[in-house]
Amino acid sequence: MMKRISITILLIMGLFLTACSSNNDGEQKEDANNEQGAATTEKEKSDDSSDSNEGNVYQIGETAQTKTSSLDYPYEVTVNSFEITDEDVEGRSLESYNLNPEEGPRFAVVNVTIKNTGDKPFTPNQQMAADLVYGESNGGEQDRDNDFFLERNDELLPGNEITGNLVFTSRYFLDENTLYLVYERMANEEIKFELPVPKE
């Protein structure tokens, strides 16, 4: 009689241990699945962020939308054309800036259209700046805004647009394969246009 009771107890304990083991396996599998799902979500977020960054680089002829990093004025920029030249631009020569074309300096001329897409007027030259950035070194030049595209000094009304030349000077343009026209540089609102450098 005692032998049967002992065997019955052993069987019950065996069943209990088996059930606990199965439950632990299930929990471990669930934890592993949760970890894998979290890793996949993080990867998707990373991929989305990468795509978003790449989406901020535009080509000649494309229109980019952004806003001023200081007061959140929304605007659009379209790059219409780009050239590098040692010839006079709008009546101004390289020599007028004490630059000798024979030593390598050139004008970089970027024709752009700026449109106020918000509901408040703003003055472009007071609220935004354009930099021409070298592809390799990330150094850059500021445009000669006192001499060219002077319409930027006037108030730009909502829905209105202006078109003109951004003009830069440097002796290093032709050393690059690509230059970038950048607005809102180093800010979250940064946009850039890829400008392939024509070789002479």
N, C-alpha and C positions, 0 to 999 in steps of 0.2 A: 504494500500500500504506500509506504513512504517512498519507495523507489519510483512509483508512478507519479507521485506529487512532485518529486525532484525533477523528473523528466519534463513534466508539464511546465514547471517554473522556468526551466532552461529554454524550452521552446518559446515561451512568452518573451523572455529577455532577448532571445535571438531575433524575434520579429521586431521588437522595439528598437534594437540597435540598427537593424536594416532600414527601418523607416527613418530614423534620424540621419543615417548616412545619405539616403536618397534626398532628404530635404536640404542637407548641406550642399550636395552636388548641384541642386537646382538653384540655390542662392548664389553659389560661385559662378554658375553659368550666367545668371541674371546680372551679377556684378560685372562680369567680363563683357557682356553685351552692352551694358550701360557705358562702360569705359570706352568701348569701341565706337559707340554712337557719339559720345562726347568728342572723341578725337576726330571723327568724321566732320562733326559740326564745326570744330575749330579750323579744320583744313578748308572747309567751304568758305568760312568767314575770311580766312587768309587769302584764298583765291579771289573772292569778291573784292577785297581791298586792293589786291594787285591789279585786277581788271579796272577798278575805279581809277587808280593812279595812271595806268596806261591810257585811259580814256581822256586824260587832261592834255594830251599832246595832239595838236592839230596840224593840218597841212595847209599849204597855200591854196586859197579859194574856199576854205572852210570857215564857218562862223562859230565862235566860242562864246558861251554865256558865263558870266561870273558877277561878282559884286565887289565894291571897294572894301578893303579889309578894315577900314577905319569906321565909316558911317553906313555901311551896308547899302550903298546906292547900286542897284542892279544895272548892268550894261552888257552890250555885245561888242565883240571885236571880230572883224573879218580882215585877213591878210589878202590883199588883191594881187600884189606882185612883189618881187625881190630882185635886186641886182647889186653887184659890186662893180664900182667904176672909178677911174681916175679922172674922168671928165667933170666939167662944171655941173653942179646941181642947183637949179633955180638961180642961176647967175652967180653962184659962189664956187670958188676954186679951192683946191687943197692948199694952195699957196696962201690964201687969205687966212688960213689957220696956222700959218708958219710950218706947213708940212710939204716936204719935197716928194713928189710922186716917184721920182727915180730911186728913192730909198725905200720904197715899198708901201707907204700909206695909201689907203683907198677909202672911198666913201662906200658905206653900205646903206642902201636906200630901200626902205620897206614901206610900201604904200598900204595904208590901212583905212578901214571905215569903222568909226566908233558910233554906237547907237545907245541912247538913253532908253532903257526898257522899263524904267520905274515910273513912279507917279510924282516925283519931285525933281526940280532942276538941280544941276550941279555943274561945276566948272572942271572939266577934265584935268587940266594941268595942276589943279589944287588937290584933286582926289585920287589920281592914279599916276603911275609912272611906268615907262617901258624900258626894259633892259635888253641889250643884245648879248647873249651869253655864249661863251665858247663851249663846244661840245665836250672837249677832253678835260680842261682845267676847271671848268665851272666859274672862271672869272668872267668879267663882262664889261660892257661900255654903256654909258648913259647917252641918250640922244641929245643933239644940240637943239633943245627946245626953244632957245631964244631967237633962233634964226629961221626955223622951218615950222610949217603946220601951225601957224599962229592962231588959227580958229580955236585951238584948244584952250586959249586964254579967256574965251567968252563962255557965258553960261549956256549950257546945253539943255534945252527944254525936253520934257517927257515926249517920247515918240520921235524926236528929231535925231538926225545923224549928220556926221561930218566926215569928210574924206581928205586925206593929205599924206605927205611923206614924212616918215620918221627917218632922220639922217644921223648916221654914226660915222666916226672916223677911227681908224686904227691901222697899224702896219702889220697886224697879225691875222687879218681875216683870211688871207689866202693860204695860211698854214693849216687851216681847219678843213675838214670835210663837211661839217655841219655846224650851223649856228642856230640858236634858238631865240626867238623873240618872246620875252616873258613879261606878263603882267601879274601884279600882286605877288611878286617874288618872295619865296620863303614863307608865305602865308597859306592857310588852308584853302583860300580862294584862288591859288596860283593856277594860271593857264599858260601854256607855251605852244608856240608854233615852230615846227621843224623847217629849217631853211637850208636846203642843200647848197653848198658853195660851188659856184661855177668856176672851173679852172681856166686861166688865161692861156 
